[in-house]
Amino acid sequence: MLPQDLFDTIAVLFMFTLRIGAPIALTLAFGYWLEKKLRPREEQRRPAELTAQPGRRIVRAGNIIQVHCWDLKRCDSTVRAECAAYKRPELPCWLALQADGQKVREECFTCALYKPQKMAA
């Protein structure tokens, strides 16, 4: 038979673990499940014209996929040399135009890279 003090200590530790550990474990399990459930939806939100082109170069940064406009439009090297977006590949193409002092072109408004992606329901 255990002494009463040892029994009380074990009971308090068990209840503390149950009170703190169980919610943390449930939260982590729910987060893992939610991550797995939402990941396919993120892949479905990519525009079809970006995923349908073979041979384009994609730069990955974490979960974000960046496709350069010169790859999407298949510009030749002479056009690329004059392009503000090609000179500043770290920026989105429409923002590189603005940073270079140019206006956003009319064709940018219909481009899949410019349009915000809609959230999947």
C-alpha distances in whole Angstrom, upper triangle without the diagonal:
4,7,9,12,10,9,13,15,14,15,18,19,19,21,23,24,24,27,29,28,29,32,33,33,35,37,38,38,40,43,43,44,46,48,48,50,52,53,56,57,58,60,62,63,65,69,70,73,71,69,72,74,74,74,73,71,68,66,62,61,57,57,61,64,67,70,73,76,79,77,77,80,81,83,85,85,88,87,83,85,86,83,81,78,79,79,76,73,70,71,72,76,77,75,77,80,80,78,82,84,85,84,82,84,84,83,80,79,79,77,73,72,73,72,69,66,65,61,61,59
4,6,8,7,6,10,11,10,12,15,16,16,18,20,21,22,24,26,25,27,30,31,30,32,35,35,36,38,40,40,42,44,45,46,48,50,51,54,55,56,58,60,61,63,67,68,71,69,67,70,72,72,72,71,69,66,64,60,58,54,55,58,61,64,68,71,74,76,74,74,78,79,81,83,83,86,84,81,82,84,80,78,75,76,76,73,70,67,69,69,73,74,72,74,77,77,75,79,81,82,81,79,81,82,80,77,76,76,74,71,70,71,70,66,64,63,59,58,57
4,6,6,6,9,10,11,12,14,16,17,19,20,21,23,24,26,26,28,31,32,32,34,36,37,37,40,42,42,43,46,47,48,49,52,53,56,57,57,59,62,63,65,68,70,73,70,69,72,74,74,74,73,70,67,65,61,59,56,56,59,62,66,69,72,75,77,76,76,79,80,82,84,84,87,85,82,83,84,81,79,76,77,77,73,71,68,69,70,74,75,73,75,78,77,76,79,81,82,82,79,82,83,81,78,77,77,76,72,71,72,71,67,65,64,60,60,59
4,6,5,6,9,10,10,12,14,15,16,18,20,21,22,24,25,26,29,30,30,32,34,35,36,38,40,41,42,44,46,47,48,50,52,54,56,56,58,60,61,63,67,69,72,69,68,71,73,73,73,72,70,66,64,61,58,55,55,58,62,65,68,71,74,76,75,75,78,79,81,84,83,86,84,81,83,83,80,78,75,76,76,72,70,67,68,69,72,73,71,73,76,75,74,78,79,81,80,78,80,81,80,76,75,76,74,71,69,70,69,65,63,62,59,58,57
4,5,5,6,9,10,11,12,14,15,16,18,20,21,22,23,25,28,28,29,31,33,34,35,37,39,40,41,43,44,46,47,49,50,53,54,55,57,59,60,62,66,68,70,68,66,70,72,72,72,70,68,64,62,59,56,53,53,56,60,63,66,69,72,74,73,73,76,77,79,81,81,84,82,79,80,81,78,75,73,73,73,70,68,65,66,66,70,71,69,71,74,73,72,75,77,78,78,76,78,79,78,74,74,74,72,69,68,68,67,63,62,61,57,57,56
4,5,5,6,9,10,11,12,14,15,17,18,20,21,21,23,26,27,27,29,31,32,33,35,37,37,39,41,42,43,45,47,48,51,52,53,55,57,58,60,63,65,68,66,64,67,69,69,69,68,65,62,60,56,54,50,51,54,57,60,64,67,70,72,70,70,74,75,77,79,79,82,80,77,78,79,76,74,71,71,71,68,66,63,64,65,68,69,67,69,72,72,70,74,76,77,76,74,77,77,76,73,72,72,70,67,66,67,65,62,60,59,56,55,54
4,5,5,6,9,10,11,12,14,15,16,18,20,20,22,24,25,26,28,30,31,31,34,35,36,37,39,41,42,43,45,47,50,51,51,54,55,56,59,62,64,67,65,63,66,68,68,69,67,65,62,60,56,54,50,50,54,57,60,63,66,69,72,70,70,73,75,77,79,79,81,80,76,78,79,76,74,71,71,72,68,66,63,64,64,68,69,67,69,72,71,70,74,75,76,76,74,76,77,75,72,71,71,70,66,65,66,64,61,59,58,54,54,52
4,5,5,6,9,10,10,12,14,15,16,18,19,20,23,24,25,27,29,30,31,33,34,35,37,39,40,41,43,45,46,49,50,50,53,55,55,58,61,63,66,64,62,66,68,68,68,67,64,61,59,55,53,49,49,53,56,59,62,65,68,71,69,69,73,74,76,78,78,81,79,75,77,78,75,72,69,70,70,67,65,61,62,63,67,67,65,67,71,70,69,72,74,75,74,72,74,75,74,70,70,70,68,65,64,64,63,59,57,56,53,52,51
4,5,5,6,9,10,11,12,14,15,16,17,19,22,22,23,25,27,28,29,31,33,33,35,37,38,40,41,43,44,47,48,49,51,53,54,56,59,61,64,62,60,64,65,65,66,64,62,58,56,52,50,47,47,50,53,56,60,63,66,68,67,67,70,71,73,75,75,78,76,73,74,75,72,69,67,67,67,64,62,59,60,60,64,65,63,65,68,67,66,69,71,72,72,70,72,73,72,68,68,68,66,63,61,62,61,57,56,55,51,51,50
4,5,5,6,9,10,11,12,14,15,15,17,20,21,21,23,25,26,27,29,31,31,33,35,36,37,39,41,42,45,46,47,49,51,52,54,57,59,62,60,58,61,63,63,64,62,60,56,54,51,48,45,45,49,52,55,58,61,64,67,65,65,68,69,71,74,73,76,75,71,73,74,71,68,65,66,66,63,61,57,59,59,63,64,62,64,67,66,65,69,70,71,71,69,71,72,70,67,66,66,65,61,60,61,60,56,54,53,49,49,48
4,6,5,6,9,10,10,12,14,15,16,18,20,20,22,24,25,26,28,30,31,32,34,35,37,38,40,41,44,45,46,48,50,51,53,57,59,62,59,58,61,63,63,64,62,60,57,55,51,49,45,45,48,52,55,58,61,64,67,65,65,68,69,71,74,74,77,75,71,73,74,71,68,65,66,67,63,61,58,59,59,63,63,62,64,67,66,65,68,70,71,70,68,70,71,70,66,65,66,64,61,59,60,59,55,53,52,48,48,47
4,5,5,6,9,10,10,12,13,15,17,18,19,21,23,24,25,27,29,30,31,33,34,36,37,39,40,43,44,45,47,49,50,52,56,58,60,58,57,60,62,62,63,61,59,55,53,50,47,43,44,47,50,53,57,59,62,65,63,63,67,68,70,72,72,75,73,70,71,72,69,66,63,64,65,61,59,56,56,57,61,61,59,61,65,64,63,66,68,69,68,66,68,69,68,64,63,64,62,59,58,58,57,53,51,50,47,46,45
4,6,5,6,8,10,10,11,13,16,16,17,19,21,22,23,25,26,27,29,31,32,34,35,37,38,41,42,42,45,47,47,50,53,55,58,56,54,58,59,59,60,58,56,52,50,47,44,41,41,44,47,50,54,57,60,62,61,60,64,65,67,69,69,72,70,67,68,69,66,64,61,62,62,58,56,53,54,54,58,59,57,59,62,61,60,64,65,66,66,64,66,67,66,62,61,62,60,57,55,56,55,51,49,49,45,45,44
4,5,5,6,9,10,10,11,14,15,15,17,19,20,21,23,25,26,27,29,31,32,33,35,36,39,40,41,43,45,46,48,52,54,57,54,53,56,58,58,59,57,55,52,50,46,44,40,40,43,47,50,53,56,59,62,60,60,63,64,66,69,69,72,70,66,68,69,66,64,61,61,62,58,56,53,54,54,58,59,57,59,62,61,61,64,66,66,66,63,66,66,65,62,61,61,59,56,54,55,54,50,48,47,44,43,42
4,5,5,6,9,10,10,13,14,15,16,18,20,21,22,24,26,27,28,30,32,33,34,36,39,40,40,43,45,45,48,51,53,56,54,53,56,58,58,59,57,55,52,50,46,44,40,40,43,46,49,53,56,58,61,60,59,63,64,66,69,69,71,69,66,68,69,65,63,60,61,62,58,56,53,53,54,57,58,56,58,61,60,60,63,65,65,65,62,65,65,64,61,59,60,58,55,54,54,53,49,47,46,42,42,41
4,5,5,6,8,10,11,12,14,16,17,18,20,21,23,24,26,27,29,30,32,33,35,38,38,39,41,43,44,46,50,52,55,52,51,54,56,57,57,55,53,50,48,44,41,38,38,41,44,47,51,54,56,59,58,57,61,62,64,66,66,69,67,64,65,66,63,60,57,59,59,55,53,50,51,51,55,55,53,56,59,58,57,60,62,63,62,60,62,63,62,58,57,58,56,53,52,52,51,47,45,44,41,41,40
4,5,5,5,7,10,10,11,13,15,16,17,19,20,21,23,25,26,28,29,31,32,35,36,36,39,41,41,44,47,49,52,50,48,52,54,54,54,53,51,47,45,41,39,35,35,39,42,45,48,51,54,57,55,55,58,60,62,64,64,67,65,62,63,64,61,59,55,56,57,53,51,48,49,49,53,54,52,54,57,56,55,59,61,61,61,58,61,61,60,57,56,56,54,51,50,50,49,45,44,43,39,39,38
4,6,5,5,8,10,10,11,14,15,16,17,19,21,22,23,25,27,28,30,31,34,35,36,38,40,40,43,46,48,51,49,48,51,53,53,54,53,51,47,45,42,39,36,35,39,42,45,48,51,54,57,55,55,58,60,62,64,64,67,65,62,64,65,61,59,56,57,58,54,52,49,49,49,53,54,52,54,57,57,56,59,61,62,61,58,60,61,60,56,55,55,54,50,49,50,48,45,43,41,38,37,36
4,6,6,7,9,11,12,13,15,16,17,19,21,22,23,25,27,28,29,31,34,35,35,38,39,40,42,46,48,51,49,48,51,53,54,54,53,51,47,45,41,39,35,35,38,41,44,48,51,53,56,55,54,58,59,61,64,64,67,64,61,63,64,60,58,55,56,57,53,51,48,48,48,52,52,51,53,56,55,54,58,59,60,59,57,59,59,58,55,54,54,53,49,48,49,47,43,42,40,37,36,35
4,6,6,7,9,10,11,13,15,16,17,19,21,22,23,25,26,27,29,32,33,33,36,38,38,40,44,46,49,46,45,49,51,51,52,50,48,44,42,38,36,32,32,35,39,41,45,48,50,53,52,51,55,56,58,61,61,63,61,58,60,61,57,55,52,53,53,50,48,44,45,45,49,49,48,50,53,52,51,55,56,57,56,54,56,57,56,52,51,52,50,47,46,46,45,41,39,38,35,35,34
4,6,5,6,9,10,11,12,14,15,17,18,20,21,23,24,26,27,30,31,31,34,36,36,39,42,44,47,45,43,47,49,49,49,48,46,42,40,37,34,31,30,34,37,40,43,46,49,52,50,50,53,55,57,59,59,62,60,57,59,60,56,54,51,52,52,49,47,43,44,44,48,49,47,49,52,52,51,54,56,57,56,54,56,56,55,52,51,51,49,46,45,45,44,41,39,38,34,34,33
4,5,5,6,9,10,10,12,14,15,16,18,20,21,22,24,26,29,29,30,33,34,35,38,41,43,46,44,42,46,48,48,49,47,46,42,41,37,35,31,30,34,37,40,43,46,49,52,50,49,53,54,57,59,59,62,60,57,59,60,56,54,51,52,53,49,47,44,45,44,48,49,47,50,53,52,51,55,56,57,56,53,55,56,54,51,50,50,48,45,44,45,43,40,37,36,33,32,31
4,5,5,6,9,10,10,12,14,15,16,18,20,21,22,24,27,27,28,31,32,33,35,39,41,44,42,41,44,46,47,48,46,44,40,39,35,33,29,28,31,35,38,41,44,47,49,48,47,51,52,54,57,57,60,58,55,57,57,54,52,49,50,51,47,45,42,42,42,45,46,45,47,50,49,49,52,53,54,53,50,52,53,52,48,47,47,46,42,41,42,40,37,35,33,30,29,28
4,5,5,6,9,10,11,12,14,15,16,19,20,21,23,26,26,27,29,31,31,34,37,40,42,40,39,42,44,45,45,43,41,38,36,32,30,26,26,29,32,35,39,42,44,47,46,45,49,50,52,55,55,57,55,52,54,55,51,49,46,47,48,44,42,39,39,39,43,44,42,44,47,47,46,50,51,52,51,48,51,51,50,47,46,46,44,41,40,40,39,35,33,32,29,29,28
4,5,5,6,9,10,11,12,14,15,17,18,20,21,24,25,26,28,30,31,33,37,39,41,39,38,41,43,43,44,43,41,37,36,32,30,26,25,29,32,35,38,42,44,47,45,45,48,50,52,54,55,57,55,52,54,55,52,50,47,47,48,45,42,39,40,40,44,45,43,45,48,48,47,51,52,53,52,49,51,52,50,47,46,46,44,41,40,41,39,36,34,33,29,28,28
4,5,5,6,9,10,10,12,14,15,16,18,20,23,23,24,27,28,29,32,35,37,40,38,37,40,42,43,44,42,41,37,36,32,30,26,25,28,31,35,38,41,44,46,45,44,47,49,51,54,54,57,55,52,54,55,51,50,46,47,48,45,42,40,40,40,43,44,43,45,48,47,47,50,52,52,51,48,50,50,49,46,45,44,43,39,39,39,38,34,32,30,27,26,25
4,5,5,6,9,10,10,12,14,15,16,18,21,22,22,25,26,27,29,33,35,38,36,35,38,40,41,42,40,38,35,33,29,27,24,23,26,29,32,35,38,41,44,42,41,45,46,48,51,52,54,52,49,51,52,48,46,43,44,45,42,39,36,37,36,40,40,39,41,44,44,43,47,48,49,48,45,47,47,46,43,42,42,40,37,36,36,35,31,29,28,24,24,23
4,5,5,6,9,10,11,12,14,15,17,20,21,21,23,25,26,28,32,34,36,34,33,36,38,39,39,38,36,32,31,27,25,21,20,24,27,30,33,36,39,42,40,39,43,44,47,49,50,52,50,47,49,50,47,45,41,42,43,40,37,34,35,35,38,39,38,40,43,43,42,46,48,48,47,44,46,47,45,42,41,41,39,36,35,36,34,31,29,28,24,24,24
4,5,5,6,9,10,11,12,14,16,18,20,20,22,24,25,28,31,33,36,34,32,35,38,38,39,37,36,32,31,28,26,22,21,24,27,31,34,37,40,42,40,40,43,45,47,50,50,53,51,48,50,51,48,46,43,44,45,42,39,36,37,36,40,41,40,42,45,45,44,47,49,49,48,45,47,47,46,42,42,41,39,36,35,36,35,31,29,28,24,23,23
4,5,5,6,9,10,10,12,14,17,17,18,21,22,23,26,29,31,34,32,31,34,36,37,38,37,35,32,31,27,26,22,20,23,26,30,32,36,38,41,39,38,42,43,46,49,49,52,50,47,49,50,46,45,41,42,44,40,38,35,35,35,38,39,38,40,43,43,43,46,47,47,46,43,45,45,43,40,39,39,37,34,33,34,32,29,26,25,21,20,20
4,5,5,6,9,10,11,12,15,16,16,19,21,21,23,27,29,32,30,28,32,34,35,36,34,32,29,27,24,22,18,17,20,23,26,29,33,35,38,36,35,39,40,43,45,46,49,46,44,46,47,43,41,38,39,40,37,34,31,32,31,35,35,35,37,40,39,39,42,44,44,43,40,42,42,41,37,36,36,34,31,30,31,30,26,24,23,19,19,19
4,5,5,6,9,10,11,14,15,16,17,20,21,23,26,28,31,29,27,30,32,33,34,32,31,27,26,23,21,17,16,20,22,26,29,32,35,37,35,34,38,39,42,44,45,48,46,43,45,46,43,41,38,39,40,37,34,31,32,31,35,36,35,37,40,40,40,43,45,45,44,41,42,43,41,38,37,37,35,31,30,32,30,27,24,24,20,19,20
4,5,5,6,9,10,12,14,15,17,18,20,22,26,27,30,28,27,30,32,33,34,33,32,28,28,24,23,19,17,21,23,27,29,33,35,38,36,35,38,40,42,45,46,49,47,44,47,47,44,42,39,40,41,38,35,33,33,32,36,37,36,38,41,41,41,44,46,46,44,41,43,43,41,38,37,36,34,31,30,32,30,27,24,23,19,18,18
4,5,5,6,8,11,11,12,15,16,17,20,23,25,28,26,25,28,31,32,33,31,30,27,26,23,21,18,16,18,21,24,27,31,33,36,34,32,36,38,40,43,44,47,44,42,44,45,41,40,36,38,39,36,33,31,31,30,33,34,33,36,38,38,38,41,43,43,41,38,39,39,38,35,34,33,31,28,27,29,27,23,20,19,16,15,15
4,6,5,6,9,10,10,13,15,16,18,21,23,26,24,22,26,28,29,30,28,27,23,23,19,18,14,12,15,18,21,24,28,30,33,31,30,33,35,37,40,41,44,41,39,41,42,38,37,33,34,36,33,30,28,28,27,30,31,31,33,36,36,36,39,41,40,39,36,38,38,36,33,32,31,29,26,25,27,25,22,19,19,16,15,16
4,6,6,8,10,11,12,14,16,18,21,22,25,24,22,25,27,27,29,28,27,23,23,20,19,16,13,17,19,22,25,28,30,33,31,30,33,35,37,40,41,44,42,39,42,43,40,38,35,36,37,35,31,29,30,29,32,33,33,35,37,38,38,41,43,42,41,38,39,39,37,34,33,32,30,26,26,28,26,23,20,20,17,15,16
4,6,7,8,10,12,12,14,17,20,21,25,23,21,24,27,28,30,28,28,25,25,21,21,18,15,18,19,23,25,29,31,33,31,30,33,35,38,41,42,45,42,40,43,44,40,39,35,36,38,36,32,31,31,29,32,33,33,35,37,38,38,41,43,42,40,37,38,38,36,33,32,31,29,25,26,27,25,22,19,18,14,12,13
4,6,5,7,9,10,11,14,17,19,22,21,19,22,25,26,28,26,26,22,22,19,19,16,12,15,17,20,22,26,27,30,28,27,30,32,35,38,39,42,39,37,40,40,37,35,32,33,35,32,29,27,27,25,28,29,29,31,34,34,35,37,39,38,37,33,34,34,32,29,28,27,26,22,22,24,21,18,15,14,11,10,11
4,5,5,7,9,10,12,16,17,20,18,17,20,22,23,25,23,22,19,19,16,16,13,10,12,14,17,19,23,25,28,26,24,28,30,32,35,36,39,37,34,37,38,34,33,30,31,33,30,27,25,25,24,26,28,28,30,32,33,33,36,38,37,36,32,33,33,31,28,28,27,25,21,21,23,21,18,15,15,12,11,13
4,5,5,6,9,11,14,15,18,17,15,17,20,21,23,22,22,19,20,17,18,15,12,14,15,18,19,23,25,28,25,24,27,29,32,34,36,39,36,34,37,38,35,34,30,31,34,31,28,27,27,25,27,28,29,31,33,34,35,37,39,38,36,33,33,33,30,28,27,26,24,20,20,22,21,18,15,15,12,10,12
4,5,5,6,9,12,14,17,16,15,18,20,22,24,23,23,20,20,18,18,16,13,14,15,18,19,23,24,27,25,23,26,28,31,34,36,38,36,34,37,37,34,33,29,31,33,30,27,26,25,23,26,26,27,29,31,32,33,35,37,36,34,30,31,30,28,26,25,23,22,18,19,20,18,16,12,11,9,7,9
4,5,5,7,11,13,16,14,13,16,19,20,22,20,20,17,17,15,15,13,9,10,11,14,16,19,21,24,22,20,24,26,28,31,33,35,33,31,34,34,30,29,26,27,29,27,24,22,22,20,22,23,24,26,28,29,30,32,34,32,31,28,28,28,26,23,23,21,19,16,16,18,16,13,10,10,8,8,11
4,5,6,9,11,14,12,10,13,16,17,19,17,17,14,15,13,15,13,10,10,10,13,14,18,20,22,20,18,22,23,26,29,31,34,31,29,32,33,30,29,25,26,29,27,23,22,22,20,22,23,24,26,28,29,30,32,34,33,32,28,28,28,26,23,23,21,19,15,15,18,16,15,11,12,11,10,13
4,6,8,9,12,12,10,13,16,18,20,19,19,17,18,17,18,17,13,13,13,16,16,20,20,23,21,19,22,24,27,30,32,34,32,30,34,34,31,30,27,28,31,28,25,25,24,21,23,24,25,27,29,30,31,33,35,33,32,28,28,27,25,23,22,20,18,14,16,18,16,14,11,11,10,8,11
4,6,9,12,11,11,13,16,18,21,19,19,16,18,16,17,16,13,12,12,14,14,18,18,22,20,17,20,23,25,29,31,33,30,28,32,32,28,28,24,26,28,26,23,22,21,18,20,21,22,24,26,27,28,30,32,30,28,25,25,24,22,20,19,17,15,12,13,14,12,10,7,7,7,7,10
4,6,9,7,7,10,13,15,17,15,15,13,15,14,15,15,12,11,9,11,11,14,15,18,16,14,17,19,22,25,27,29,27,25,28,29,25,25,21,22,25,23,20,20,19,16,18,19,20,22,24,25,26,28,30,28,26,23,23,22,20,17,17,15,13,9,10,13,11,10,7,9,10,11,14
4,6,6,7,9,11,14,16,14,16,14,16,16,18,18,15,13,12,12,11,14,14,17,15,12,15,17,20,23,26,28,25,24,27,27,24,24,20,22,25,23,20,21,19,16,17,18,20,22,22,24,26,27,29,26,25,21,20,20,17,15,15,12,10,7,9,11,10,10,8,10,12,12,16
4,5,5,6,9,12,15,14,16,15,18,18,20,21,18,16,14,14,13,15,15,17,15,12,15,17,20,23,26,28,25,24,28,28,25,26,22,23,27,25,22,23,22,19,19,20,23,24,25,27,29,30,31,29,27,23,22,21,18,17,17,14,12,9,12,14,13,14,12,13,15,14,18
4,6,5,7,10,13,12,14,14,17,18,20,21,19,17,14,14,11,13,12,14,12,9,11,13,16,19,22,24,22,21,25,25,22,23,20,20,24,23,20,22,21,17,17,18,21,22,22,25,27,27,29,26,25,21,20,19,15,15,15,12,10,8,10,13,13,14,13,15,18,18,21
4,6,6,9,11,9,11,10,13,14,17,18,16,13,10,10,8,10,10,12,10,7,11,12,15,19,21,23,21,19,23,24,20,21,18,18,22,21,17,18,18,15,15,17,19,20,21,23,25,26,27,25,24,21,20,20,16,15,16,14,10,8,9,12,12,14,12,15,17,17,21
4,6,8,10,9,11,10,13,14,17,18,15,14,11,12,10,13,14,15,12,10,13,15,18,21,23,26,24,22,26,27,24,24,21,21,24,23,20,21,21,18,18,20,23,23,25,27,28,29,31,29,28,24,24,23,20,19,19,17,14,11,12,16,15,16,14,16,18,17,21
4,6,10,10,13,13,16,17,20,21,19,18,14,15,12,15,15,16,13,10,13,14,17,20,23,25,23,22,26,27,24,26,22,22,26,25,22,23,23,20,20,22,25,25,26,29,30,31,33,30,29,26,24,24,20,20,20,17,15,13,14,18,17,19,17,19,20,20,23
4,7,7,10,11,15,17,20,22,20,18,14,14,11,13,13,13,10,8,10,10,14,17,19,22,20,19,23,24,22,23,20,20,23,23,20,22,22,19,19,21,24,24,24,27,29,29,31,29,28,25,23,23,19,19,20,18,15,13,14,18,18,20,18,21,23,23,26
4,6,9,11,15,16,20,22,20,19,15,15,12,14,15,14,11,10,13,12,15,17,19,22,21,20,23,25,23,25,22,20,24,24,21,23,23,21,21,24,26,25,27,30,30,30,33,31,30,27,26,26,23,22,24,21,18,17,17,21,22,23,21,24,25,25,28
4,7,9,13,15,19,21,20,19,15,15,12,13,14,13,9,10,12,10,14,15,16,20,19,18,21,23,21,23,20,18,22,22,19,21,22,20,20,23,25,24,25,29,29,29,32,30,30,27,26,27,23,22,25,23,19,18,18,21,23,24,23,26,27,27,31
4,6,10,13,16,19,18,16,12,11,8,9,10,10,6,7,10,9,12,13,15,18,17,15,18,20,18,20,16,15,18,18,15,17,18,17,16,19,21,20,22,25,25,25,28,26,27,24,23,24,20,19,22,20,16,15,14,18,20,21,20,23,25,25,29
4,7,10,13,16,16,14,10,9,7,8,11,10,7,9,12,11,13,15,15,19,18,15,18,20,18,19,15,14,16,16,13,14,16,15,15,19,20,19,21,24,24,24,27,26,26,24,23,25,22,20,23,21,18,16,14,18,20,21,20,24,25,26,29
4,6,10,12,12,10,7,6,5,8,11,12,9,10,14,13,16,18,18,21,20,17,20,22,19,19,15,14,17,16,12,13,14,14,15,18,19,18,21,23,23,24,27,26,26,23,23,25,22,20,22,21,17,15,13,16,18,18,18,21,22,23,26
4,7,10,11,9,6,5,7,8,12,13,11,13,16,16,17,19,19,22,21,18,20,22,19,18,15,14,16,14,10,10,12,12,14,17,18,17,20,22,21,23,26,25,26,23,24,26,23,20,23,22,18,16,14,17,19,19,18,21,22,23,27
4,6,7,6,5,6,9,11,15,16,15,16,19,19,21,23,23,26,24,21,23,25,22,21,18,17,19,17,13,12,14,14,16,19,19,19,22,24,23,25,28,27,28,25,26,28,25,22,24,24,20,18,15,18,19,18,17,20,21,22,25
4,6,5,6,8,11,13,17,19,17,18,22,22,23,25,25,28,26,23,25,26,23,22,18,18,19,16,13,11,13,14,17,19,18,19,22,23,22,24,27,27,28,25,27,28,26,23,25,25,21,19,16,18,20,18,17,20,20,22,25
4,6,8,10,14,16,20,22,20,21,24,25,27,29,29,32,30,26,29,30,27,25,22,22,23,20,17,15,16,17,20,22,21,22,25,26,25,27,30,30,30,28,29,31,29,25,26,26,23,20,18,20,21,19,17,20,19,20,23
4,7,10,13,16,19,21,20,20,23,24,26,29,29,32,30,27,29,30,27,26,22,23,24,21,18,16,17,16,19,21,21,22,25,26,26,28,31,30,30,27,28,29,27,24,24,24,21,18,16,18,18,16,14,16,15,16,19
4,6,10,13,15,18,17,17,20,21,23,26,26,29,27,24,26,27,23,22,18,19,21,18,15,13,13,13,16,18,17,19,21,22,22,24,27,26,26,23,25,26,24,20,21,21,18,15,13,15,15,13,12,15,15,16,20
4,7,10,13,15,13,13,17,18,20,22,23,26,24,21,24,25,21,20,17,17,19,17,13,12,13,12,14,17,17,18,20,22,22,24,26,25,25,22,23,24,22,19,20,19,16,13,11,14,15,14,13,16,16,17,21
4,6,9,12,11,11,14,15,17,19,20,22,20,17,20,21,17,17,13,13,16,13,10,9,10,9,11,13,14,14,17,19,19,20,23,22,22,19,20,21,19,16,18,17,14,12,9,12,14,13,13,17,18,19,23
4,6,9,7,7,11,12,13,16,17,20,17,15,18,19,16,15,12,12,15,13,10,11,11,9,10,13,14,14,16,19,19,20,23,21,21,18,18,20,17,14,16,16,12,10,8,11,13,14,14,18,19,21,24
4,6,5,6,9,10,11,13,14,16,14,11,14,15,12,12,8,8,12,11,7,10,10,8,7,11,12,12,13,16,17,17,20,18,18,16,16,18,15,13,16,15,12,11,8,11,14,15,16,20,22,24,27
4,5,5,6,8,9,12,13,15,12,10,13,14,10,11,8,9,12,12,10,12,11,9,6,9,12,11,12,15,16,16,18,16,16,13,13,14,12,10,13,13,9,9,7,10,13,15,16,20,22,24,28
4,5,5,5,5,8,9,11,9,7,11,12,9,11,8,7,11,12,10,13,13,11,9,12,14,13,13,17,17,17,19,17,18,15,14,16,13,12,16,15,12,13,11,13,16,19,20,23,26,28,31
4,6,5,7,9,11,14,12,10,14,15,13,14,11,10,14,14,12,14,15,13,11,15,17,16,17,20,20,20,23,21,21,18,17,19,16,15,18,16,13,13,11,14,17,19,19,23,25,26,30
4,6,8,12,14,16,13,12,16,17,14,15,12,12,16,16,14,16,15,13,11,14,16,16,17,20,21,21,23,21,20,17,16,17,13,12,15,13,10,9,9,12,14,16,17,20,23,24,27
4,6,9,12,14,11,11,14,15,12,15,12,12,16,17,15,18,17,14,12,14,17,16,16,19,21,20,22,19,19,16,14,15,11,11,14,13,10,11,11,13,16,18,19,22,25,26,30
4,7,10,12,10,10,13,14,13,15,13,12,16,17,15,18,18,16,14,16,19,18,18,22,23,21,24,21,21,19,17,18,15,15,18,17,14,14,14,17,19,22,22,25,28,29,33
4,7,8,6,6,10,11,10,13,12,10,14,16,14,18,18,16,13,16,18,16,16,20,21,19,21,19,20,18,16,17,15,15,18,17,15,16,15,17,20,23,24,27,30,32,35
4,6,6,6,9,11,11,14,14,11,14,17,16,20,20,19,16,19,21,19,18,22,23,20,23,21,22,21,19,21,18,18,22,21,18,20,19,21,24,27,28,31,34,35,39
4,5,5,6,9,10,13,13,10,12,15,15,19,19,19,16,19,21,18,18,22,21,19,22,20,22,21,20,22,20,20,24,24,21,22,21,22,26,28,29,33,35,37,41
4,5,5,7,9,13,13,11,13,16,16,20,20,20,17,19,21,18,17,21,21,18,20,19,21,20,19,21,20,20,24,24,21,23,22,23,27,29,31,34,37,39,43
4,5,6,6,10,11,9,11,14,15,18,18,17,14,16,18,15,14,18,18,16,18,16,17,17,15,18,16,16,20,20,18,20,19,20,23,26,28,31,34,36,39
4,5,5,8,8,6,8,11,11,15,15,15,12,14,16,13,13,17,17,14,17,16,17,17,16,19,17,16,20,20,18,19,17,19,22,24,26,30,32,34,38
4,6,8,10,7,8,11,12,16,16,17,14,16,17,14,14,17,17,14,17,16,18,18,18,21,19,19,23,23,21,23,20,21,25,27,29,33,35,37,41
4,7,9,8,8,11,13,17,16,16,13,15,16,12,11,15,14,11,14,12,15,15,15,18,17,17,21,22,20,22,20,20,24,26,29,32,35,37,41
4,5,5,7,9,10,14,13,12,9,11,12,9,8,12,12,10,12,11,13,13,12,16,15,14,17,19,16,18,16,16,20,23,25,28,31,33,37
4,5,5,6,9,11,10,10,8,9,9,6,6,9,8,6,9,9,11,11,12,16,15,14,17,19,17,18,16,15,19,21,24,27,30,33,36
4,5,5,6,9,7,7,5,7,8,5,6,10,9,9,12,11,12,11,12,15,14,12,15,17,14,15,12,13,17,18,21,24,27,29,33
4,5,6,9,9,10,8,11,12,9,10,13,12,11,15,14,16,15,15,18,17,15,19,20,16,17,15,16,19,21,23,27,29,31,35
4,6,9,10,11,10,12,12,8,10,13,11,10,13,14,16,16,17,20,19,17,21,22,19,21,17,18,22,23,25,29,31,34,37
4,6,6,8,8,11,9,6,9,11,9,9,13,14,16,15,17,20,19,17,20,21,18,19,16,16,20,21,23,26,28,31,34
4,5,7,8,11,10,8,11,13,12,13,16,16,17,16,18,20,19,16,19,20,17,17,13,15,18,19,20,24,26,28,32
4,7,9,12,10,9,12,14,12,13,17,17,18,17,19,22,21,18,20,21,18,18,14,15,18,18,20,23,24,27,30
4,6,8,6,6,9,10,9,11,14,14,15,14,16,19,18,14,17,18,16,16,12,12,15,15,18,21,23,26,29
4,6,5,6,9,10,10,12,15,14,14,12,13,16,15,11,13,15,12,12,8,8,12,12,14,18,20,23,26
4,5,5,6,9,10,11,13,11,11,9,10,13,12,9,12,13,11,12,8,8,12,14,16,20,22,25,28
4,5,5,7,9,10,11,9,9,6,8,11,10,7,9,12,10,12,9,7,11,13,16,19,22,25,28
4,5,5,6,9,10,10,9,8,11,14,14,11,12,15,13,14,11,10,13,14,17,20,23,26,29
4,5,5,6,9,9,10,9,12,15,15,12,15,17,15,16,13,12,16,17,20,23,26,29,32
4,5,5,7,5,6,6,9,12,13,10,13,16,14,16,14,12,16,18,21,24,27,30,33
4,5,5,5,6,7,10,13,14,12,14,17,16,18,15,13,16,18,21,24,27,30,33
4,5,7,9,10,13,17,18,15,17,20,19,20,17,16,19,20,23,26,28,32,35
4,6,9,11,13,17,17,16,18,21,19,21,19,17,21,22,25,29,31,34,37
4,7,10,12,16,17,16,18,21,20,22,20,18,21,23,26,29,32,35,38
4,7,9,12,14,13,15,18,17,20,18,16,19,21,25,28,31,34,37
4,6,9,11,10,12,15,15,18,16,14,17,19,23,25,28,31,34
4,7,8,7,8,12,12,14,13,10,13,16,19,22,25,28,31
4,5,5,8,10,10,14,13,11,14,17,20,22,26,28,31
4,5,6,8,9,13,13,11,13,16,19,21,25,27,30
4,5,6,7,10,11,10,11,15,17,20,24,26,29
4,5,5,8,8,6,9,12,15,17,21,23,26
4,6,8,9,6,7,10,13,15,19,21,24
4,7,9,7,7,11,13,15,18,20,23
4,5,5,6,10,12,14,18,20,23
4,5,5,8,9,12,15,16,20
4,6,8,9,13,15,17,21
4,6,9,12,15,18,21
4,6,9,12,15,18
4,6,9,12,15
4,7,9,12
4,6,9
4,6
4
